[in-house]
């Protein structure tokens, strides 16, 4: 699915509390079916950044996610990509997948962005309610692809694995 299809299918902000522990049963029921879906998102990498320690990785500074912003159009420059994140879908490569896929580096992901390569990122749909203040600033939706389980790019009319 394209970035536009993703943001159309998954309402960008469900108006929930920032922590799932605070969700009502109705909100849990609304989110749960979508979080069981796998997806392949097609677009262009706007930015790829190695995050710092997060609660989801037990605060370990050596086990951090890669945050990647996938948008509808290729960026002209890194600065352009930073600005374009406001409409992008955040996709995350977790430490476990990084270990299984050593070619999935920030350098390789940024090269795909610099080269304007179309990408197809596959993984699981996840609602991340912790960032409503980032909507239309550094993300187009609170829904993510997390974890990413496959990264491909278009080369000579065919998808190739990163």
C-alpha positions as CSV (number, residue, x, y, z in Angstrom):
1,X,0.0,0.0,0.0
2,X,1.1,3.6,-0.6
3,X,1.7,6.1,2.1
4,X,-1.6,7.8,1.1
5,X,-3.5,4.5,1.3
6,X,-1.9,3.8,4.7
7,X,-2.9,7.1,6.2
8,X,-6.4,6.8,4.7
9,X,-6.9,3.3,6.1
10,X,-5.6,4.0,9.6
11,X,-7.0,7.1,11.2
12,X,-3.9,9.2,12.0
13,X,-5.0,10.0,15.6
14,X,-7.6,8.1,17.5
15,X,-7.6,10.6,20.4
16,X,-6.5,8.1,22.9
17,X,-4.4,8.6,26.1
18,X,-0.6,8.5,25.5
19,X,-0.2,5.1,27.2
20,X,-2.1,2.0,26.2
21,X,-2.6,1.3,29.9
22,X,-5.0,4.2,29.9
23,X,-7.1,3.0,26.9
24,X,-10.8,2.3,27.5
25,X,-12.0,-1.1,26.4
26,X,-13.6,0.5,23.4
27,X,-10.3,2.1,22.4
28,X,-8.5,-1.3,22.8
29,X,-11.1,-2.9,20.7
30,X,-10.6,-0.2,18.0
31,X,-6.8,-0.7,17.9
32,X,-6.4,-4.4,18.3
33,X,-7.6,-5.7,14.9
34,X,-5.3,-3.4,13.0
35,X,-2.3,-4.4,15.1
36,X,-2.7,-7.9,13.9
37,X,-2.1,-6.8,10.3
38,X,1.0,-7.2,8.3
39,X,1.7,-4.5,5.6
40,X,4.0,-3.7,2.8
41,X,4.4,0.1,2.6
42,X,5.7,1.6,-0.7
43,X,7.2,5.0,-0.8
44,X,10.5,6.9,-0.4
45,X,12.8,7.2,2.6
46,X,12.7,10.8,3.8
47,X,15.1,10.2,6.7
48,X,16.7,7.4,8.7
49,X,18.0,8.0,12.2
50,X,19.4,5.8,14.9
51,X,17.4,6.5,18.0
52,X,18.6,6.8,21.6
53,X,17.7,4.5,24.5
54,X,13.9,3.9,24.8
55,X,11.7,2.1,27.3
56,X,10.8,-0.5,24.7
57,X,14.4,-1.6,24.6
58,X,14.8,-1.5,28.4
59,X,16.8,1.8,28.1
60,X,19.8,0.0,26.8
61,X,22.0,2.4,24.8
62,X,23.4,-0.4,22.7
63,X,19.9,-1.7,21.6
64,X,18.1,1.1,19.9
65,X,15.6,1.3,17.1
66,X,16.2,2.8,13.7
67,X,13.4,5.3,12.9
68,X,12.7,5.7,9.2
69,X,10.3,8.1,7.7
70,X,8.6,6.9,4.5
71,X,6.9,9.4,2.4
72,X,5.1,9.7,-0.9
73,X,7.9,11.5,-2.8
74,X,11.6,11.3,-3.0
75,X,13.6,14.0,-1.1
76,X,15.9,16.5,-2.9
77,X,18.3,16.7,0.1
78,X,18.6,15.5,3.7
79,X,17.3,18.9,4.8
80,X,14.4,18.5,2.5
81,X,13.7,15.0,3.9
82,X,13.7,16.4,7.4
83,X,11.0,18.9,6.4
84,X,9.0,16.2,4.6
85,X,8.5,14.0,7.7
86,X,5.3,15.8,8.6
87,X,3.4,13.7,6.1
88,X,5.4,10.5,6.5
89,X,4.8,7.2,8.1
90,X,7.3,6.2,10.7
91,X,8.7,2.7,10.3
92,X,11.1,1.1,12.9
93,X,13.7,-1.5,12.6
94,X,14.2,-3.0,16.1
95,X,17.5,-4.3,17.5
96,X,16.5,-7.9,16.9
97,X,15.9,-7.3,13.2
98,X,19.1,-5.3,12.9
99,X,21.0,-8.3,14.3
100,X,19.3,-10.6,11.7
101,X,19.9,-8.2,8.8
102,X,23.3,-6.6,9.1
103,X,22.9,-4.8,5.7
104,X,20.1,-2.7,7.2
105,X,22.3,0.1,8.4
106,X,21.5,3.8,8.7
107,X,24.1,4.4,6.0
108,X,22.4,2.0,3.6
109,X,19.0,3.5,4.3
110,X,20.2,7.0,3.9
111,X,21.8,6.0,0.6
112,X,18.5,4.8,-0.7
113,X,17.0,8.2,0.3
114,X,19.9,10.1,-1.4
115,X,19.5,8.0,-4.5
116,X,15.7,8.6,-4.6
117,X,15.0,4.9,-4.7
118,X,11.5,3.7,-4.3
119,X,11.3,1.3,-1.3
120,X,8.9,-1.3,0.0
121,X,9.0,-1.8,3.7
122,X,7.1,-4.7,5.2
123,X,6.2,-5.4,8.8
124,X,3.5,-5.2,11.4
125,X,1.0,-2.3,11.9
126,X,1.3,-0.7,15.3
127,X,-0.5,2.3,16.9
128,X,2.0,4.5,18.9
129,X,-0.2,6.9,21.0
130,X,2.8,8.5,22.7
131,X,3.4,11.2,20.1
132,X,0.2,13.2,19.4
133,X,2.3,16.4,19.7
134,X,4.4,15.3,16.7
135,X,1.5,14.9,14.3
136,X,2.0,17.1,11.2
137,X,5.5,18.0,12.5
138,X,7.6,14.9,12.4
139,X,5.0,12.3,11.5
140,X,1.8,12.1,9.4
141,X,0.1,9.5,11.6
142,X,0.4,7.8,15.0
143,X,0.2,4.4,13.2
144,X,3.6,2.9,12.3
145,X,5.1,-0.2,10.7
146,X,6.9,-1.7,13.7
147,X,8.8,-3.9,13.6
148,X,10.0,-3.8,10.0
149,X,10.7,-7.4,8.8
150,X,11.7,-6.7,5.2
151,X,13.3,-3.8,3.3
152,X,13.4,-3.8,-0.5
153,X,14.2,-1.2,-3.1
154,X,13.3,-0.8,-6.8
155,X,16.2,-1.4,-9.2
156,X,15.7,-1.7,-13.0
157,X,12.0,-2.5,-12.6
158,X,12.4,-5.2,-9.9
159,X,12.3,-5.3,-6.1
160,X,15.7,-6.2,-4.5
161,X,16.3,-6.9,-0.9
162,X,18.5,-4.5,1.0
